[in-house]
Amino acid sequence: MANRSPIGLVLAALVWLVLIGIAAVAYRYFVHPSVEKKLERETSSPSPYRHTVTVALDSFSGYSILRADALQERLKPKGIRLQFEDDGADYGSRLRALRDGDADLAVFTIDSLVKAGAALGSFPATIVLVIDETRGADAIVAYQQSVPSLEALNDPSAAFVLTPDSPSEFLARVAVAHFNLPDLQDDWLQAADGAEDVYKAFRAARPDQKKAYVLWEPFVSQAMREPGAHILLDSGKLSGYIVDVLVARREFLRDDEPLVREVVEAYLRTLYTTDPSSGMVDLIVRDAEKTGSSISKKEAEQLVAGIAWRNTLENYAQFGLLDQDEGLPHIEDVMARIVDVLLQTGAMKENPLEGRYNVLYYDKVLRDMKAGHFHPGRAVNILQTSEEDLEFEAVRGVESLPVLTETQWATLIPVGEMRVKPVAFARGTARLNVESRRNLTRLAEQLGALPRYYLSVAGHARAEGDPAANLELARRRADAVGAFLGEQGLGESRWRAVAEKPSTVGGAAQSVSFVIGQMPY
């Protein structure tokens, strides 16, 4: 056999090296993983979880039920585990996570969901449950010396100091949308980094500055301890504005609707078995520790007092699944009034839903639960009654305001003058024209969202002529407007007609004005 040349030997060696390298790569990336996986299977136990549901949210205490250990324990026998992703209240990122399939469920305030969808150009998720409504946990505070009422903010130098893209911002927008502040500049929003930052700005402010500060608990209570501080508007006086909802990614809902229903049912059962006072306070304290913050028991009590968690029956009511009107607004009506505020205050240029609010909620999960006689107490053996005797929690509507005496009307604290399109009368008459009726119908809708306020309807008349007759005309105009608002559902206990002394000229002398007030805190 002839000797190989040195070049041949080198080439042969290179070929072998390449073959060995290919074999090593094949083993590393194909054989070894397979061997490892086989070894893992042979030395592992089966997981109790068959499904991991990713939930995008933030550390707001209103979501404490969703993060509760008790809810996880209810889902565990179903093979479901919730995995939470805290995005620090970045709603745009949260909606993109749903779009990209990085989250299955998420929580939003309705206004943040609409704004994020408008910015994204699509709504990749839909509402399946109402979680809660803020009832006093957010408030607009100011120093009484410079801002005795919202009307005092009708000034080019005025501003709202707040946290952008938060319920506080939306509360300020509600105030700007509903109250007559024509001189407030377009750049009325002064940004701060969270409620604590707003509180520091409030404490550092000069009492003569025309600024309002929008806070949430516990900073509202802390601010109110400052000399001269008072509340201009708080979310406890509103209805259907600051509402938190649970949404499901549309593909996830389509493909895994039973999983969504399991989570919703477990959530409502956990809410049902949590004592609404002491149990919720303890849960919020533990939840704050879990999310890396700290809250005292007293602060937790203030939060609980300012949040209305929506139970099973209330969800049925808001999704229109009950036969009778239970006093809670339908979720479509809630969305419509929220979008209206966003449009009026320039947060959006156009309605991204184009009026089709039904595309943003899905009632089938709750509808199927109701048809199946779901009760949140049954699974924990709280109820021993028959199917026909099962009772749900109460639907907590808005209580009617008490009738005031003349003295009490005189001591009402003015909140501000309502922002209303002109309500005009023909000269010398108290007859409402078609346009005025339309404007008053809209006002009645606004007042429905401000159920804890009283309304003074002030009639006006020209100064020329008989003063007594003009005063009587002003009274009749106020009475006519009040009666029309009553026909639209405004309770008689909420409004009072008054006649202003005729002293003006022009269009304002043939109209009415509206000031809402409240009993002293």
C-alpha positions in Angstrom: 0.0 0.0 0.0 1.5 3.3 -1.1 2.2 5.9 1.5 -0.3 8.8 1.6 1.1 12.2 0.9 1.2 14.7 3.8 -1.5 16.8 2.1 -3.8 13.7 2.0 -3.2 13.0 5.6 -4.1 16.6 6.5 -7.3 16.5 4.4 -8.3 13.2 6.0 -7.7 14.7 9.5 -9.8 17.7 8.6 -12.6 15.5 7.3 -12.6 13.6 10.6 -12.6 16.7 12.6 -15.6 18.0 10.7 -17.4 14.7 11.1 -16.7 14.7 14.8 -17.8 18.3 15.1 -21.1 17.5 13.3 -21.6 14.6 15.6 -20.9 16.7 18.7 -23.3 19.4 17.5 -26.0 16.8 16.7 -25.6 15.2 20.1 -25.6 18.7 21.9 -28.7 20.0 20.2 -30.7 16.8 19.3 -29.7 13.8 21.3 -28.7 15.3 24.6 -31.9 17.4 25.1 -34.0 14.3 24.3 -32.0 12.3 26.9 -32.4 15.1 29.4 -36.1 15.4 28.8 -36.5 11.6 29.2 -34.6 11.8 32.4 -36.7 14.7 33.7 -39.9 12.7 32.9 -38.6 9.7 34.7 -37.6 11.6 37.8 -40.5 14.2 38.1 -44.0 14.2 39.4 -47.1 15.3 37.5 -48.0 19.0 38.1 -51.4 19.8 39.7 -51.7 22.6 37.2 -52.7 22.0 33.6 -53.3 25.7 32.8 -51.3 28.8 33.6 -53.3 32.0 33.1 -51.3 35.2 32.9 -53.0 38.3 34.4 -51.6 41.8 33.7 -52.3 44.4 36.4 -50.7 46.7 38.9 -50.5 47.0 42.7 -53.9 48.9 43.2 -55.5 47.5 46.4 -58.8 47.1 44.6 -57.3 44.1 42.9 -56.5 42.4 46.2 -59.2 39.8 45.7 -57.7 38.8 42.4 -54.3 38.2 44.0 -55.7 36.5 47.1 -54.3 33.1 48.2 -57.9 31.9 48.7 -58.7 32.5 45.0 -55.6 30.5 44.0 -56.7 27.7 46.3 -60.1 27.6 44.6 -58.5 27.3 41.2 -55.9 24.7 42.1 -58.4 21.7 42.1 -59.3 22.8 38.6 -55.7 22.7 37.5 -55.5 26.4 37.0 -52.7 28.7 38.2 -52.8 32.5 37.9 -49.5 34.2 37.0 -49.4 38.0 37.7 -47.4 40.5 35.6 -47.2 43.9 37.3 -46.6 46.6 34.6 -46.6 49.5 37.0 -50.0 50.8 35.6 -48.6 51.2 32.0 -52.0 50.7 30.3 -50.6 50.9 26.8 -48.0 48.2 27.5 -50.8 46.1 29.2 -53.0 46.3 26.1 -50.1 45.4 23.8 -49.3 42.4 26.0 -52.9 41.2 25.4 -52.5 41.9 21.7 -49.3 39.9 21.5 -50.5 37.0 23.5 -48.2 37.8 26.5 -51.3 38.1 28.8 -54.6 36.2 28.9 -56.5 38.4 31.3 -55.9 42.0 32.5 -57.6 44.7 34.6 -58.3 48.3 33.5 -60.3 51.2 34.5 -62.8 51.6 31.6 -61.4 55.0 30.7 -57.8 53.7 30.5 -59.0 50.8 28.4 -60.7 53.1 25.9 -57.7 55.5 25.7 -55.2 52.6 25.3 -57.4 51.1 22.6 -57.6 54.4 20.8 -53.8 54.8 20.9 -53.2 51.2 19.8 -55.9 51.4 17.0 -57.6 48.2 18.2 -59.2 46.5 21.2 -57.6 43.0 21.5 -59.6 42.3 24.7 -63.1 42.5 25.9 -64.7 43.1 29.3 -66.0 40.0 31.1 -66.5 41.3 34.7 -66.9 44.5 36.6 -64.4 44.4 39.5 -65.2 47.5 41.5 -66.1 51.2 41.4 -64.1 53.8 43.3 -66.4 55.6 45.8 -64.3 58.2 47.6 -60.8 56.7 47.3 -60.0 59.5 44.9 -60.6 63.2 45.5 -59.8 66.7 44.3 -58.5 68.8 47.2 -57.4 72.5 47.4 -56.9 75.3 49.9 -60.1 77.0 50.7 -58.5 80.4 50.7 -57.8 80.4 47.0 -60.2 77.7 45.6 -63.4 77.7 47.7 -65.2 75.8 44.9 -64.6 74.4 41.4 -65.8 77.8 40.0 -62.7 79.4 41.4 -60.7 77.3 38.9 -62.3 79.3 36.0 -59.1 81.2 35.7 -56.3 81.2 33.1 -53.7 80.6 35.8 -55.5 77.7 37.3 -54.3 74.1 37.0 -54.9 70.5 38.2 -51.9 68.8 39.7 -52.3 65.0 39.1 -50.8 61.7 38.0 -51.2 61.3 34.3 -52.9 58.1 33.0 -54.5 57.3 36.3 -58.0 57.4 37.8 -57.0 60.8 39.3 -56.6 62.2 35.8 -60.0 61.0 34.8 -61.6 62.4 38.0 -60.1 65.8 37.0 -61.5 65.4 33.5 -65.0 64.7 34.9 -64.7 68.0 36.8 -63.6 69.9 33.6 -66.3 68.2 31.5 -69.2 68.9 33.9 -68.4 72.3 35.4 -68.5 75.7 33.7 -64.8 76.6 33.4 -64.5 78.5 30.1 -61.4 80.5 31.2 -59.4 77.4 32.2 -56.5 77.0 29.7 -56.0 74.0 27.5 -52.8 73.1 29.4 -54.7 72.8 32.7 -53.0 69.4 33.5 -49.8 69.6 35.6 -48.2 66.2 35.8 -46.8 64.7 38.9 -45.2 61.3 39.7 -47.8 59.5 41.7 -50.2 60.5 44.6 -47.3 61.0 47.1 -45.7 63.5 44.7 -49.0 65.3 44.3 -49.4 65.4 48.1 -45.9 66.9 48.5 -46.7 69.5 45.9 -49.9 70.3 47.9 -48.0 70.7 51.1 -45.4 72.9 49.4 -47.9 75.1 47.6 -48.8 78.7 48.6 -52.4 78.7 49.8 -53.2 81.6 47.4 -52.4 79.5 44.3 -55.4 78.6 42.2 -54.5 74.9 42.0 -56.4 71.7 42.7 -54.6 68.5 43.7 -56.0 65.1 42.7 -55.1 62.4 45.1 -56.0 58.9 46.2 -56.0 57.3 49.6 -54.3 57.4 52.0 -53.0 60.7 50.7 -56.5 62.2 50.6 -56.8 61.8 54.3 -53.3 63.1 54.9 -54.0 66.2 52.8 -57.2 66.9 54.7 -55.2 67.3 57.9 -53.5 70.4 56.5 -54.9 73.7 57.7 -57.3 75.2 55.3 -57.6 72.1 53.1 -61.0 71.0 51.8 -62.4 68.6 49.2 -63.7 70.1 46.0 -65.0 66.8 44.4 -64.6 63.2 45.4 -65.4 60.0 43.6 -67.9 59.1 46.3 -70.2 61.7 44.8 -70.0 60.1 41.3 -71.6 57.0 39.7 -70.4 55.0 36.8 -67.1 56.9 36.1 -64.1 55.3 37.9 -64.9 51.6 37.2 -62.4 48.7 37.2 -63.0 45.8 34.9 -61.5 42.4 34.1 -60.9 41.8 30.4 -60.0 38.7 28.5 -57.9 38.5 25.3 -60.3 37.7 22.5 -58.5 34.7 21.2 -58.1 33.3 24.7 -61.8 33.8 25.3 -62.7 32.1 22.1 -60.5 29.1 22.6 -60.7 28.8 26.4 -63.9 30.3 27.6 -64.4 27.6 30.3 -61.1 28.8 31.8 -62.3 32.3 31.9 -65.5 31.3 33.6 -63.6 29.3 36.2 -61.5 32.4 37.1 -64.6 34.6 37.2 -66.5 32.1 39.4 -63.5 31.7 41.7 -63.1 35.4 42.0 -66.8 36.0 42.9 -66.7 33.1 45.5 -63.6 34.7 47.1 -65.2 38.1 47.2 -68.4 36.5 48.7 -66.5 34.8 51.5 -64.3 37.8 52.4 -65.8 39.8 55.2 -66.6 43.2 53.7 -65.1 45.1 56.6 -62.5 43.4 58.7 -61.7 40.6 56.2 -61.2 43.0 53.4 -59.0 45.3 55.6 -56.7 42.4 56.5 -56.6 41.2 52.9 -55.5 44.7 51.7 -52.8 44.8 54.4 -51.4 41.4 53.4 -51.8 42.3 49.7 -49.7 45.5 50.1 -46.9 43.5 51.7 -47.1 41.0 48.8 -46.8 43.7 46.2 -43.8 45.3 48.0 -45.4 48.2 49.8 -46.7 48.8 53.2 -50.1 50.1 54.5 -51.4 50.5 58.0 -54.7 49.1 59.2 -56.2 52.6 59.4 -55.1 53.4 55.8 -56.6 50.0 54.7 -59.9 50.9 56.4 -60.0 54.2 54.5 -59.4 52.3 51.2 -62.1 49.8 51.9 -64.5 52.6 52.7 -63.7 54.2 49.3 -64.1 51.1 47.0 -67.3 49.3 46.1 -66.5 45.8 45.0 -69.1 44.5 42.6 -70.7 41.2 43.6 -72.4 38.6 41.4 -75.9 40.2 41.3 -74.4 43.6 40.7 -72.5 42.2 37.7 -75.7 40.7 36.4 -77.3 44.1 36.8 -74.6 46.0 35.0 -74.5 43.5 32.1 -78.3 43.9 31.7 -79.0 40.3 32.8 -81.7 41.0 35.4 -85.4 41.4 34.5 -85.8 44.6 36.5 -83.9 47.9 36.8 -81.8 47.6 39.9 -80.5 51.1 39.9 -77.1 50.4 38.5 -76.2 51.8 35.0 -75.8 49.3 32.2 -72.1 48.9 31.2 -72.9 50.4 27.7 -74.2 53.5 29.4 -71.1 53.7 31.6 -68.9 53.4 28.6 -70.8 56.1 26.7 -70.6 58.6 29.5 -66.9 57.9 30.0 -66.1 58.3 26.3 -68.1 61.6 26.4 -65.9 63.0 29.1 -62.7 61.9 27.2 -63.9 63.6 24.1 -65.1 66.8 25.8 -61.8 67.3 27.6 -59.5 66.5 24.6 -58.2 63.2 25.8 -59.3 61.7 22.4 -60.2 63.4 19.2 -62.8 60.9 18.1 -64.7 58.0 19.5 -62.6 54.8 18.8 -65.7 52.6 19.3 -67.8 54.7 16.9 -70.7 54.3 19.3 -70.6 50.5 19.1 -70.0 50.0 22.8 -71.2 46.4 22.7 -68.0 45.3 21.0 -66.1 46.0 24.2 -67.9 43.7 26.5 -68.9 40.0 26.5 -71.8 38.9 28.6 -72.0 35.2 27.7 -69.8 34.1 30.7 -72.1 35.8 33.2 -75.2 34.9 31.2 -74.2 31.2 31.3 -73.5 31.5 35.0 -76.9 32.9 35.7 -78.6 30.3 33.5 -76.7 27.6 35.5 -78.0 29.2 38.8 -74.4 30.0 39.9 -74.2 31.1 43.5 -70.9 32.2 45.1 -71.7 30.5 48.4 -72.6 27.0 47.1 -69.0 25.7 46.5 -68.0 26.4 50.1 -71.0 24.8 51.7 -72.3 28.1 53.1 -75.7 27.5 51.8 -77.8 24.5 52.6 -81.1 25.7 51.0 -82.7 24.4 47.9 -82.1 25.7 44.4 -85.2 27.8 44.5 -84.2 29.4 47.8 -80.7 30.5 46.8 -80.3 34.2 47.4 -77.6 36.5 46.0 -76.0 39.5 47.6 -77.9 42.7 47.4 -77.6 45.1 44.5 -76.3 48.3 46.1 -77.8 51.2 44.2 -77.5 54.8 45.0 -79.6 56.0 47.9 -81.9 58.9 47.4 -80.9 62.1 48.9 -82.9 63.3 51.9 -85.3 66.2 51.6 -83.8 69.4 52.8 -85.4 72.2 54.9 -85.1 75.8 53.7 -82.4 76.3 56.3 -80.4 73.3 55.0 -80.7 74.5 51.4 -79.3 77.9 52.5 -76.3 76.1 54.1 -75.4 73.9 51.2 -71.7 74.3 50.1 -71.5 75.3 46.4 -69.5 72.8 44.4 -69.7 74.6 41.1 -71.8 75.8 38.2 -72.8 73.1 35.7 -71.5 73.2 32.2 -74.7 73.3 30.1 -75.5 74.4 26.7 -77.8 77.5 26.8 -81.4 76.9 27.9 -83.2 79.8 26.3 -86.8 81.1 26.4 -88.7 83.3 24.1 -88.8 86.9 25.5 -91.3 87.2 28.3 -92.2 83.5 28.4 -91.3 80.4 30.4 -91.8 78.0 27.4 -88.9 75.6 26.6 -88.1 75.2 22.9 -86.9 72.0 21.3 -83.2 72.7 21.6 -83.6 73.6 25.2 -85.4 70.4 25.9 -82.5 68.5 24.2 -79.9 70.3 26.3 -81.8 69.6 29.5 -82.2 66.0 28.6 -78.4 65.8 28.4 -78.1 67.7 31.7 -80.4 65.1 33.4 -78.0 62.4 32.1 -75.1 64.2 33.7 -76.9 64.6 36.9 -77.6 60.9 37.0 -73.8 60.4 37.2 -73.6 62.9 40.1 -76.2 61.4 42.4 -74.9 62.8 45.7 -75.4 66.4 44.8 -78.3 68.8 45.1 -79.1 71.2 42.3 -80.2 74.9 42.5 -82.0 76.0 39.3 -81.8 79.7 39.1 -84.1 81.5 36.7 -83.2 84.8 35.1 -85.2 87.7 33.5 -84.4 91.0 32.0 -84.1 94.1 34.2 -86.3 96.3 32.0 -90.0 96.6 33.0 -91.8 95.7 36.2 -89.4 94.3 38.7 -92.0 92.2 40.4 -93.3 90.7 37.1 -89.7 90.0 36.0 -88.9 88.2 39.3 -92.1 86.1 38.9 -91.0 85.3 35.3 -87.6 84.2 36.5 -89.3 81.9 39.0 -91.6 80.4 36.4 -88.6 79.7 34.2 -86.8 77.9 37.0 -89.9 75.9 37.8 -90.4 74.9 34.2 -86.8 73.7 34.0 -87.0 71.8 37.3 -90.3 70.1 36.2 -88.7 69.0 33.0 -85.7 67.6 34.8 -88.1 65.8 37.1 -89.8 64.2 34.1 -86.3 62.9 33.1 -85.9 61.2 36.4 -84.3 63.8 38.7 -85.9 63.3 42.1 -87.9 66.2 43.7 -85.6 66.1 46.8 -82.6 66.9 44.7 -83.5 70.3 43.1 -84.9 73.6 44.1 -86.0 76.5 41.9 -84.9 80.0 42.8 -85.4 83.3 41.1 -82.5 85.6 40.6 -83.1 89.3 40.9 -83.5 90.7 37.4 -80.3 92.7 36.7 -78.8 91.5 33.5 -79.3 92.1 29.8 -78.7 90.0 26.7 -79.2 86.3 26.3 -78.2 85.4 29.9 -81.2 87.3 31.1 -83.5 84.9 29.3 -82.0 81.7 30.6 -81.4 79.6 33.7 -78.2 78.6 35.5 -77.4 75.5 37.5 -75.3 75.2 40.6 -74.8 72.0 42.4 -74.1 71.9 46.1 -73.5 69.4 48.9 -74.1 69.2 52.6 -71.0 70.1 54.7 -68.6 67.3 55.2 
